[in-house]
Amino acid sequence: MWLLLAYAALALGIVGIFVPGLPTTPFVLLSAFAAARGSRHLHDWLLAHRVYGPMIRDWQATGSVNRRAKQWAIGTMAASSLLMFATAPKWWMAAVGTAIMAVVGTWLWLRPEPPAP
């Protein structure tokens, strides 16, 4: 089950790179968490990955997220919110999505940043 969760979360994280409103970072972190319990090979691959590795190592070591990742995540959430308000059939649908993203964005922004090397 851990292995299935790890691959499913990784797949959603990769899709999130291309789909506005679908976050990448939380799914990659969830994938690393599940892989650590279900697949040493996948976990090692994620830790060694050029893009995902530093983010996962920072999270595992200190629960931190770097400022650039925070800015990109919140920026894409803001763009997604505008897109939802422009295309949603009912205003409240966009408002609910925006409220959820605002909560996630606030939580993310309040995470500490990694210590300087």
Order of alpha helices (4+ residues) and beta strands (2+ residues): alpha-alpha-alpha-alpha-alpha-alpha
